[in-house]
């Protein structure tokens, strides 16, 4: 797709995490689909879990939208892809509205400033009356270039509770429209684990939960008024965040390898690459004609025994490397390319053995944050000194690593050195970083 198009959008944000914005967003998306509205979505930040939930609600890919990690052309392309054929694009925020990679970068409010889209706040009103309105007023007036136009109060108690909040909003915050009051309901929370929500493909009751959320949004939110707030942003273009690893790329996809950014895959296709999928958990080997194999992140530690027993899968990786295909792993995929992985119970499992790496979950340590990454090895990702932005989020501890050349030099979002990352062994390479986009040239 080329040429500018006005993508109609709005942003669902919150004062803080845990306010209910994900469930409200899912309910809104599903309700719009029920009523025949072609709705699409974007997700602020580097999250993998919520976009998969969005996709289940809409039947369309949800693209990440990250003002810290993505170049402006990539952001524009993400909105263009999301908005193609959609009447409205709903962008779910991350954390609190003004919280980001640093004090000044990467917040949901930066998306509002960039696109001009209005913000609808989801506010947890438990144990608050007039104070809930004061909170909304503070957020609405905090930045002149961020338009908070609507609010949905979530987890509201009695009818009197509703009357108090509405009265104070009408009197003291008249410029922010109350779009809904959602009472407290059981059964709307989604199960979680140490890296966040359970993946969409693992959640047997997800579709029913989304439909319950849609019914609640239908009953308690003025959806027509909400969608009428959407405004246009002139986005255009198709861009590849990462260069294709080869003309034919085999991508691992199942419960253990689900963390591939749709924008990366779409970018590869836009550059002419052909993508096939295979399931390591089903002991499938990558396509024999693939010039590259990509193992994205996920939860391999929860399936370590099955992966260790998947001989066709591991043999297929070894054969791909022997014939000169590139084999690339990120985070969980990187660990599976190593010699061994010890699960949380302390049981060791033999992995692919293509990189000199052993990891363990028996000694948990959180590694979390954005990463600025400079290539220090020549790979299909680019030449030496090529620069990328990405994200790291895992609890694995490295038992042994190397000897082998490293893949990246890494800084965090505050430009603090976090050391070298990743390993390269011939045509096999990887790291704990999830790559999001190339870095803009300064």
HELIX and SHEET records of a PDB file:
HELIX    1   1 UNK A   21  UNK A   34  1                                  14    
HELIX    2   2 UNK A   49  UNK A   58  1                                  10    
HELIX    3   3 UNK A   72  UNK A   83  1                                  12    
HELIX    4   4 UNK A  108  UNK A  115  1                                   8    
HELIX    5   5 UNK A  130  UNK A  141  1                                  12    
HELIX    6   6 UNK A  159  UNK A  172  1                                  14    
HELIX    7   7 UNK A  200  UNK A  202  5                                   3    
HELIX    8   8 UNK A  206  UNK A  220  1                                  15    
HELIX    9   9 UNK A  223  UNK A  228  1                                   6    
HELIX   10  10 UNK A  262  UNK A  270  1                                   9    
HELIX   11  11 UNK A  280  UNK A  282  5                                   3    
HELIX   12  12 UNK A  300  UNK A  303  5                                   4    
HELIX   13  13 UNK A  304  UNK A  308  1                                   5    
HELIX   14  14 UNK A  311  UNK A  322  1                                  12    
HELIX   15  15 UNK A  332  UNK A  336  1                                   5    
SHEET    1   A 7 UNK A  63  UNK A  65  0                                        
SHEET    2   A 7 UNK A  39  UNK A  44  1                                        
SHEET    3   A 7 UNK A  88  UNK A  92  1                                        
SHEET    4   A 7 UNK A   5  UNK A  14  1                                        
SHEET    5   A 7 UNK A 118  UNK A 124  1                                        
SHEET    6   A 7 UNK A 148  UNK A 156  1                                        
SHEET    7   A 7 UNK A 177  UNK A 183  1                                        
SHEET    1   B 5 UNK A  63  UNK A  65  0                                        
SHEET    2   B 5 UNK A  39  UNK A  44  1                                        
SHEET    3   B 5 UNK A  88  UNK A  92  1                                        
SHEET    4   B 5 UNK A   5  UNK A  14  1                                        
SHEET    5   B 5 UNK A 231  UNK A 235 -1                                        
SHEET    1   C 2 UNK A 192  UNK A 193  0                                        
SHEET    2   C 2 UNK A 196  UNK A 197 -1                                        
SHEET    1   D 6 UNK A 274  UNK A 278  0                                        
SHEET    2   D 6 UNK A 248  UNK A 252  1                                        
SHEET    3   D 6 UNK A 292  UNK A 295  1                                        
SHEET    4   D 6 UNK A 326  UNK A 330  1                                        
SHEET    5   D 6 UNK A 428  UNK A 431  1                                        
SHEET    6   D 6 UNK A 423  UNK A 425 -1                                        
SHEET    1   E 4 UNK A 348  UNK A 350  0                                        
SHEET    2   E 4 UNK A 340  UNK A 342 -1                                        
SHEET    3   E 4 UNK A 357  UNK A 360  1                                        
SHEET    4   E 4 UNK A 397  UNK A 401 -1                                        
SHEET    1   F 5 UNK A 417  UNK A 421  0                                        
SHEET    2   F 5 UNK A 408  UNK A 412 -1                                        
SHEET    3   F 5 UNK A 367  UNK A 375 -1                                        
SHEET    4   F 5 UNK A 387  UNK A 394 -1                                        
SHEET    5   F 5 UNK A 434  UNK A 438 -1                                        
END                                                                             
